[in-house]
Amino acid sequence: MKVLIRRADKKRPSWELYSNHTGEFAQRLPAGKADYVVRADAKALKSLSKNKLHPGEEVTVHIESDERADIGLHLK
């Protein structure tokens, strides 16, 4: 699945990456205080019952310095 990440004060994603077969992904971001918005792009995905999947809500992540943040995204 494609994952898009952007700074909260920007409109376009700065990072575009793909999750692995279990849905996990990792992205290093610049150190420093900032908010990032993470969303899934599920346009090309289908569920096992052949229904189209739709992304859930975007997730906003606040980073203070150089810590690690674990988040989750949900599909509908």
RODO-2510 file (C-alpha; in nm, 4 decimals, decimal comma):
residues 76
     n   res          X          Y          Z
     1     m     0,0000     0,0000     0,0000
     2     k     0,1228     0,3499    -0,0786
     3     v     0,1794     0,5776     0,2221
     4     l     0,2060     0,9550     0,1847
     5     i     0,3681     1,1814     0,4449
     6     r     0,3757     1,5598     0,4492
     7     r     0,4475     1,8356     0,6959
     8     a     0,1210     1,9674     0,8370
     9     d     0,1954     2,3163     0,6991
    10     k     0,2421     2,1840     0,3418
    11     k    -0,0165     2,0656     0,0890
    12     r     0,1910     1,8136    -0,1067
    13     p     0,3553     1,5004     0,0325
    14     s     0,7301     1,5163     0,0856
    15     w     0,7610     1,1385     0,1198
    16     e     0,5911     0,8604    -0,0733
    17     l     0,6661     0,5032     0,0252
    18     y     0,5128     0,1566     0,0215
    19     s     0,4314    -0,0720     0,3098
    20     n     0,5527    -0,4313     0,3109
    21     h     0,3300    -0,7402     0,2812
    22     t     0,2221    -0,7066     0,6459
    23     g     0,1388    -0,3360     0,6102
    24     e     0,4420    -0,2045     0,7980
    25     f     0,6474     0,0917     0,6829
    26     a     0,9216     0,3159     0,8205
    27     q     1,0377     0,6636     0,7256
    28     r     1,3111     0,8774     0,8770
    29     l     1,2111     1,2414     0,9149
    30     p     1,4272     1,5452     0,9856
    31     a     1,5013     1,5959     1,3552
    32     g     1,3238     1,8911     1,5120
    33     k     0,9829     2,0014     1,6312
    34     a     0,7175     1,9536     1,3613
    35     d     0,3769     1,8057     1,2864
    36     y     0,3385     1,5536     1,0035
    37     v     0,0268     1,4187     0,8349
    38     v     0,0317     1,0528     0,7283
    39     r    -0,2280     0,8920     0,5015
    40     a    -0,2766     0,5711     0,3088
    41     d    -0,3494     0,5714    -0,0636
    42     a    -0,5632     0,2607    -0,1164
    43     k    -0,6946     0,3363    -0,4676
    44     a    -0,5476     0,0219    -0,6228
    45     l    -0,6264    -0,2159    -0,3345
    46     k    -0,9218    -0,4517    -0,2983
    47     s    -1,0356    -0,6576    -0,0031
    48     l    -1,0538    -1,0370    -0,0089
    49     s    -1,4243    -1,0021    -0,0949
    50     k    -1,3255    -0,7936    -0,4028
    51     n    -1,4658    -0,4705    -0,2556
    52     k    -1,2623    -0,1537    -0,2951
    53     l    -1,0857    -0,0419     0,0200
    54     h    -1,1043     0,3178     0,1343
    55     p    -0,8478     0,4891     0,3525
    56     g    -0,9453     0,5895     0,7021
    57     e    -0,8709     0,9327     0,8360
    58     e    -0,5312     1,0963     0,8097
    59     v    -0,3100     1,0663     1,1164
    60     t    -0,1291     1,3718     1,2528
    61     v     0,1991     1,2957     1,4281
    62     h     0,3784     1,5498     1,6486
    63     i     0,7569     1,5147     1,6697
    64     e     0,9509     1,7116     1,9344
    65     s     1,3118     1,6344     1,8432
    66     d     1,4573     1,3052     1,7189
    67     e     1,2372     1,0455     1,8887
    68     r     1,0670     0,7475     1,7272
    69     a     0,6885     0,7570     1,6803
    70     d     0,4822     0,4438     1,6133
    71     i     0,1454     0,5035     1,4480
    72     g    -0,1322     0,3028     1,2872
    73     l    -0,3455     0,3650     0,9777
    74     h    -0,6780     0,1915     0,9208
    75     l    -0,8595     0,1046     0,5979
    76     k    -1,2375     0,0837     0,5653
***
